[in-house]
Amino acid sequence: MSESILNTSFRLPCGVEIPNRIAKSALSEAIAEPNGRPSEALFNLYDRWGKGGAGILFTGNVMVDQAHLVNANVMIAEEDNFLEEYTTLTDKAQAHGAHLWMQINHPGRQTPSYLDKAPVSPSDVGMPSKLYIQPRPLEESEIVDLIERYANAALVAKKAGMKGAQIHGAHGYLVSQFLSPLTNLRTDKWGGSLENRARFVLEIYSNMREKVGPDFPLGIKINSADFQRGAFTEEESMEVIQMLDDAGMDLIEVSGGTYERAAMVGTTQKESTKKREAYFMDFIVKVRSKIKSPLMLTGGFRTADTMSKAISSGELDFIGLGRPFCLFPDVAKDLISGKMTDCTVPDLLTGVDKIDMTGMLQTPWNAFQLARMGKGMDPDPELDLWMVYEKITGRKRPV
């Protein structure tokens, strides 16, 4: 059953047909050139993933403003500066039938102080960490400029031959900051009511659609909730998703959490939820009954049987996988063929509770795997966790 269902094609509202139901969700690669240009390492990585059988490959964060970055060595799409390199990246990724989509993002307040000495956000609400500087509120003219920047990046994706573009509206980045009453304290038309807080993302979508036309797929990644007191709630997310559905969104990906409450990496999930695999399935079932836009769920899927049941039940249309693609680049092809029935990744545990409880090594360990593939090597499941710890902290392992 899993082979036939996961391998069925799907036609988006704009008319584009996706070859199968497995997508590599966005993973921040952090191997672009320092100026944001797509690199040879990225060409190698997406060539490898392109051979892996996914229907859609979402890029990691592509920044709309070189002055505000989520981390170092991320891709930047401002006008046509790197169009030739984006075209090469697209050709590598799509050579074997996958559809490459650009994930477009701005970090807002979630940018480390060593990269950004003047972060911006809807309001001056800072992060609860010394790693970040308190942001200043955006001026109205800057908001209008950002809406244009998001749309320009989508146009770069289209010009490069990519098959779609996705707004990153989750995980506490700028769009998410506008949506949340915890970080959006504005009293103008961009804040206050949910309708006003959603105005930013709806204007981004509208401007994107105007630039790329009706036949180019546009999607969004959005939180089911922020899982913080006073922040973006499940009820509000449901309403915003309905607004996006009414606007004509081609694909809505559901995730959850922020840097402060990292539900997106599975550290806050109940044991019963982990056993069910899909972290936000209860929410997406409610969403399905209210909208017509295609749905993708990312977070926790590990077995072909569970993925197949989710698709066959009609609860969602695409399975999003992240970390499995770091260790098993052929995971989509292998799940579809039946060669792999379970893509569970190993628990990354050092045995030191104060390190393991935070999950601080999960992202860098996976980033090392992407860097290996960028160099033309295979992932290494035995990659030493303490080596990663020493690299990212500059400290020796605790005795």
C-alpha positions as CSV (number, residue, x, y, z in Angstrom):
1,M,0.0,0.0,0.0
2,S,2.8,2.4,0.9
3,E,4.5,2.2,-2.5
4,S,1.4,3.0,-4.5
5,I,0.0,5.8,-2.3
6,L,3.3,7.6,-1.6
7,N,4.2,7.4,-5.2
8,T,1.0,8.9,-6.6
9,S,1.2,12.3,-8.2
10,F,-0.8,15.4,-7.0
11,R,-2.1,18.4,-8.9
12,L,-1.9,21.7,-7.1
13,P,-4.6,24.3,-7.5
14,C,-2.4,26.3,-9.9
15,G,-2.2,23.3,-12.2
16,V,1.3,22.0,-11.5
17,E,1.6,18.3,-10.9
18,I,3.9,17.0,-8.2
19,P,5.3,13.6,-8.9
20,N,4.9,12.0,-5.5
21,R,3.8,12.7,-1.9
22,I,7.1,13.0,-0.1
23,A,8.8,16.3,0.4
24,K,12.2,17.3,1.9
25,S,11.2,20.1,4.2
26,A,13.5,23.1,4.5
27,L,16.8,22.6,6.3
28,S,19.2,25.5,6.8
29,E,22.2,24.3,4.9
30,A,24.7,27.1,6.0
31,I,27.1,26.2,3.2
32,A,26.5,29.1,0.8
33,E,29.4,31.6,0.1
34,P,29.8,34.3,2.7
35,N,28.0,36.9,0.4
36,G,25.0,34.6,0.0
37,R,25.8,33.3,-3.4
38,P,24.8,29.6,-4.0
39,S,28.1,27.6,-3.7
40,E,29.6,24.5,-5.3
41,A,28.8,22.7,-2.0
42,L,25.1,23.6,-2.5
43,F,25.2,22.3,-6.0
44,N,26.7,19.0,-4.8
45,L,24.1,18.7,-2.0
46,Y,21.1,19.4,-4.2
47,D,22.4,17.1,-6.9
48,R,22.6,14.4,-4.2
49,W,19.1,15.1,-2.9
50,G,17.7,15.5,-6.4
51,K,18.6,11.8,-7.0
52,G,16.8,10.8,-3.8
53,G,13.3,10.6,-5.2
54,A,11.5,13.4,-3.3
55,G,8.5,15.0,-5.1
56,I,9.5,18.5,-3.7
57,L,12.8,19.8,-2.3
58,F,12.4,22.9,-0.3
59,T,15.6,24.9,0.0
60,G,16.7,26.1,3.4
61,N,16.2,29.8,4.4
62,V,16.8,32.1,1.5
63,M,17.2,35.6,2.9
64,V,15.5,38.7,1.4
65,D,18.0,41.2,2.9
66,Q,21.7,40.7,3.2
67,A,21.7,43.0,6.3
68,H,19.6,40.6,8.3
69,L,20.5,37.0,8.3
70,V,19.3,34.0,10.3
71,N,22.9,32.5,10.4
72,A,26.1,32.7,8.4
73,N,26.5,31.3,5.0
74,V,22.9,31.2,4.0
75,M,21.6,32.0,0.5
76,I,20.4,35.5,-0.3
77,A,18.0,36.5,-3.1
78,E,18.0,40.2,-3.7
79,E,17.0,41.1,-7.3
80,D,18.9,39.0,-9.9
81,N,22.4,39.2,-8.3
82,F,23.0,35.5,-8.2
83,L,20.5,34.4,-10.9
84,E,23.1,32.3,-12.8
85,E,24.1,30.4,-9.6
86,Y,20.4,29.8,-8.7
87,T,19.8,28.5,-12.2
88,T,22.7,26.0,-11.7
89,L,21.3,25.0,-8.3
90,T,17.9,24.4,-9.9
91,D,19.3,22.4,-12.8
92,K,21.2,20.1,-10.3
93,A,18.2,19.6,-8.0
94,Q,15.6,19.0,-10.8
95,A,17.6,16.9,-13.1
96,H,15.9,13.7,-11.9
97,G,12.3,14.9,-11.6
98,A,12.1,16.6,-8.2
99,H,10.6,20.0,-7.9
100,L,12.8,22.6,-6.2
101,W,11.0,25.3,-4.2
102,M,12.7,28.3,-2.7
103,Q,11.9,28.9,1.0
104,I,11.9,32.7,1.5
105,N,12.6,34.2,4.9
106,H,13.7,37.1,7.1
107,P,14.8,36.5,10.7
108,G,13.4,39.6,12.3
109,R,14.6,39.5,15.9
110,Q,15.9,36.0,15.6
111,T,19.3,36.9,14.3
112,P,22.4,36.5,16.4
113,S,24.3,39.6,17.6
114,Y,27.5,38.6,15.8
115,L,25.7,38.9,12.5
116,D,23.2,41.7,13.1
117,K,23.8,44.8,15.3
118,A,20.5,46.4,14.3
119,P,17.8,43.7,14.2
120,V,14.2,44.7,13.3
121,S,10.8,43.3,14.2
122,P,7.2,44.4,14.4
123,S,7.9,45.7,17.9
124,D,10.9,46.1,20.3
125,V,10.3,42.8,22.0
126,G,13.7,41.1,22.5
127,M,14.7,37.5,22.7
128,P,15.3,36.0,26.2
129,S,19.0,35.4,25.5
130,K,22.2,37.4,25.4
131,L,22.9,36.0,22.0
132,Y,20.4,38.4,20.5
133,I,20.1,42.2,20.5
134,Q,16.8,43.9,21.2
135,P,15.2,44.8,17.9
136,R,13.8,48.1,16.9
137,P,10.2,48.4,15.5
138,L,9.9,48.5,11.7
139,E,8.8,51.7,10.1
140,E,5.8,51.6,7.8
141,S,8.0,52.2,4.7
142,E,10.3,49.3,5.7
143,I,7.3,47.0,6.0
144,V,6.3,47.9,2.5
145,D,9.9,47.4,1.3
146,L,10.0,43.9,2.9
147,I,6.8,42.9,1.2
148,E,8.5,43.8,-2.1
149,R,11.6,41.9,-1.2
150,Y,9.8,38.7,-0.5
151,A,8.0,39.0,-3.8
152,N,11.3,39.7,-5.6
153,A,12.8,36.6,-4.2
154,A,9.9,34.5,-5.5
155,L,10.5,36.1,-8.9
156,V,14.2,35.1,-8.7
157,A,13.0,31.5,-8.0
158,K,10.8,31.5,-11.1
159,K,13.5,33.1,-13.3
160,A,16.0,30.4,-12.1
161,G,13.6,27.7,-13.3
162,M,12.5,26.5,-9.8
163,K,9.0,25.0,-9.6
164,G,7.7,27.0,-6.6
165,A,8.3,29.3,-3.7
166,Q,7.4,29.1,0.0
167,I,7.0,31.8,2.6
168,H,8.5,30.9,5.9
169,G,5.8,31.9,8.3
170,A,6.7,29.6,11.2
171,H,9.3,29.0,13.9
172,G,9.4,32.6,15.2
173,Y,10.8,34.4,12.2
174,L,9.6,37.7,10.9
175,V,6.2,36.6,9.5
176,S,5.6,34.6,12.6
177,Q,6.6,37.7,14.7
178,F,3.9,39.7,12.9
179,L,1.3,37.0,13.6
180,S,2.1,36.7,17.3
181,P,0.5,39.1,19.9
182,L,3.6,38.4,22.0
183,T,6.0,40.0,19.5
184,N,3.6,42.3,17.6
185,L,2.5,45.2,19.9
186,R,1.8,47.6,17.1
187,T,-1.2,49.9,17.2
188,D,-1.3,50.7,13.4
189,K,-2.8,48.6,10.6
190,W,-0.1,46.0,11.0
191,G,-0.9,45.1,14.6
192,G,-3.7,44.6,17.2
193,S,-6.5,42.4,15.7
194,L,-5.7,39.1,14.1
195,E,-6.8,40.6,10.8
196,N,-4.2,43.3,11.2
197,R,-1.4,40.9,12.3
198,A,-2.1,38.7,9.3
199,R,-2.0,41.7,6.9
200,F,1.8,41.3,6.5
201,V,1.8,37.7,5.3
202,L,-1.3,38.2,3.1
203,E,0.3,41.3,1.4
204,I,3.4,39.2,0.8
205,Y,1.4,36.5,-0.8
206,S,-0.6,39.0,-2.9
207,N,2.6,40.7,-4.1
208,M,4.3,37.4,-4.9
209,R,1.3,36.2,-6.9
210,E,1.2,39.4,-8.9
211,K,4.9,39.0,-9.8
212,V,5.0,35.3,-10.6
213,G,1.6,34.8,-12.2
214,P,-1.2,32.3,-11.6
215,D,0.6,29.2,-12.7
216,F,3.6,29.3,-10.4
217,P,3.1,27.4,-7.1
218,L,3.2,29.4,-3.9
219,G,3.1,27.9,-0.4
220,I,3.6,28.8,3.2
221,K,5.1,27.1,6.3
222,I,3.0,28.1,9.3
223,N,2.9,27.2,13.0
224,S,-0.1,25.3,14.3
225,A,0.7,27.4,17.4
226,D,3.8,29.0,19.1
227,F,3.3,27.0,22.3
228,Q,4.0,30.1,24.5
229,R,1.7,31.9,26.9
230,G,0.3,35.0,25.2
231,A,1.6,34.1,21.7
232,F,0.0,32.8,18.5
233,T,-2.6,30.2,19.4
234,E,-4.1,27.2,17.6
235,E,-7.4,29.0,17.2
236,E,-5.6,32.0,15.6
237,S,-3.6,29.8,13.3
238,M,-6.7,28.1,12.1
239,E,-8.2,31.5,11.2
240,V,-5.1,32.7,9.4
241,I,-4.9,29.4,7.5
242,Q,-8.4,30.0,6.3
243,M,-7.4,33.5,5.2
244,L,-4.5,32.0,3.2
245,D,-6.8,29.4,1.8
246,D,-9.3,32.0,0.6
247,A,-6.4,34.0,-0.9
248,G,-5.5,30.9,-3.1
249,M,-2.4,29.4,-1.5
250,D,-1.2,26.3,-3.4
251,L,0.3,24.4,-0.5
252,I,0.1,25.0,3.3
253,E,2.8,23.2,5.4
254,V,2.0,22.9,9.1
255,S,4.8,22.9,11.8
256,G,5.0,24.5,15.2
257,G,7.1,26.2,17.8
258,T,9.7,29.0,18.0
259,Y,13.4,29.3,19.1
260,E,12.0,29.8,22.7
261,R,9.7,26.8,22.5
262,A,11.1,24.4,20.0
263,A,8.2,22.1,19.2
264,M,9.6,21.9,15.7
265,V,12.5,19.7,16.8
266,G,10.3,17.4,18.9
267,T,11.8,18.3,22.3
268,T,8.5,19.3,23.8
269,Q,6.2,16.5,22.6
270,K,4.3,14.2,24.8
271,E,5.3,10.5,24.6
272,S,1.9,9.6,23.2
273,T,2.4,12.1,20.4
274,K,5.8,10.7,19.6
275,K,4.4,7.2,19.3
276,R,1.8,8.6,16.8
277,E,4.8,10.0,14.9
278,A,3.2,13.1,13.4
279,Y,3.5,15.9,16.0
280,F,0.7,18.2,14.8
281,M,-1.8,15.7,13.3
282,D,-4.6,16.6,15.7
283,F,-4.4,20.2,14.4
284,I,-4.2,19.3,10.8
285,V,-7.3,17.1,11.0
286,K,-9.2,20.1,12.2
287,V,-7.7,22.3,9.4
288,R,-8.7,19.8,6.7
289,S,-12.4,20.2,7.5
290,K,-12.2,23.9,7.0
291,I,-10.0,24.5,3.9
292,K,-9.5,23.3,0.3
293,S,-5.8,24.1,-0.1
294,P,-3.5,21.1,-0.2
295,L,-1.8,20.3,3.2
296,M,1.7,19.1,4.1
297,L,2.6,18.1,7.6
298,T,6.2,18.1,8.8
299,G,7.4,16.8,12.2
300,G,7.8,13.2,13.4
301,F,6.9,11.0,10.5
302,R,9.2,8.0,10.5
303,T,7.4,4.9,9.1
304,A,6.1,4.2,5.6
305,D,2.9,2.7,7.1
306,T,2.0,5.8,9.1
307,M,2.8,8.1,6.1
308,S,0.6,6.0,3.8
309,K,-2.3,5.9,6.2
310,A,-2.1,9.7,6.6
311,I,-2.3,10.2,2.8
312,S,-4.9,7.5,2.2
313,S,-7.2,8.9,4.9
314,G,-7.2,12.2,3.1
315,E,-6.0,14.0,6.3
316,L,-3.1,15.6,4.3
317,D,-1.6,15.5,0.9
318,F,2.2,15.6,1.4
319,I,4.6,14.1,4.0
320,G,7.3,16.5,5.0
321,L,10.6,14.9,6.2
322,G,13.6,16.9,7.5
323,R,16.2,15.1,9.6
324,P,15.9,11.8,7.7
325,F,17.2,13.5,4.6
326,C,20.4,14.5,6.5
327,L,21.3,10.9,7.1
328,F,19.4,9.0,4.4
329,P,19.5,11.2,1.2
330,D,17.7,8.5,-0.7
331,V,14.9,8.2,1.9
332,A,12.0,9.2,-0.4
333,K,13.0,6.7,-3.1
334,D,13.6,4.0,-0.6
335,L,10.3,4.5,1.2
336,I,8.4,4.5,-2.1
337,S,10.1,1.3,-3.3
338,G,9.8,-0.5,0.0
339,K,13.5,-0.8,0.5
340,M,13.1,1.2,3.6
341,T,10.0,1.0,5.9
342,D,11.3,3.0,8.8
343,C,13.5,6.2,8.5
344,T,14.0,6.8,12.2
345,V,17.2,8.7,12.9
346,P,19.4,7.8,15.9
347,D,19.0,9.6,19.2
348,L,21.8,12.0,19.6
349,L,22.7,11.6,23.3
350,T,25.9,12.4,25.1
351,G,24.8,11.0,28.4
352,V,25.1,14.5,30.0
353,D,21.5,15.5,30.9
354,K,22.0,19.3,30.8
355,I,23.2,18.9,27.2
356,D,20.8,16.2,26.0
357,M,17.7,17.9,27.5
358,T,18.2,21.0,25.4
359,G,18.7,19.1,22.1
360,M,21.5,21.6,21.4
361,L,23.5,19.2,19.3
362,Q,20.8,17.9,17.0
363,T,20.9,20.8,14.5
364,P,24.7,21.1,14.3
365,W,25.2,17.3,14.0
366,N,22.8,17.3,11.1
367,A,24.5,20.4,9.6
368,F,27.8,18.5,9.6
369,Q,26.1,15.8,7.5
370,L,24.9,18.4,5.0
371,A,28.5,19.8,4.8
372,R,29.8,16.2,4.1
373,M,27.3,15.8,1.2
374,G,28.3,19.3,0.0
375,K,31.9,17.9,-0.3
376,G,30.7,14.9,-2.3
377,M,30.8,12.5,0.7
378,D,28.1,10.3,2.2
379,P,26.5,11.1,5.5
380,D,28.3,9.5,8.5
381,P,25.9,7.9,11.0
382,E,28.8,7.4,13.4
383,L,29.8,11.1,13.4
384,D,31.2,11.8,16.9
385,L,28.8,13.9,18.9
386,W,31.5,15.2,21.2
387,M,33.5,16.5,18.2
388,V,30.4,18.5,17.2
389,Y,30.1,19.8,20.7
390,E,33.7,21.0,20.8
391,K,33.4,22.6,17.4
392,I,30.3,24.6,18.2
393,T,31.1,25.6,21.8
394,G,34.9,25.9,21.6
395,R,35.1,23.9,24.8
396,K,36.4,20.4,25.6
397,R,33.9,17.7,26.5
398,P,32.9,17.8,30.2
399,V,34.6,15.2,32.3
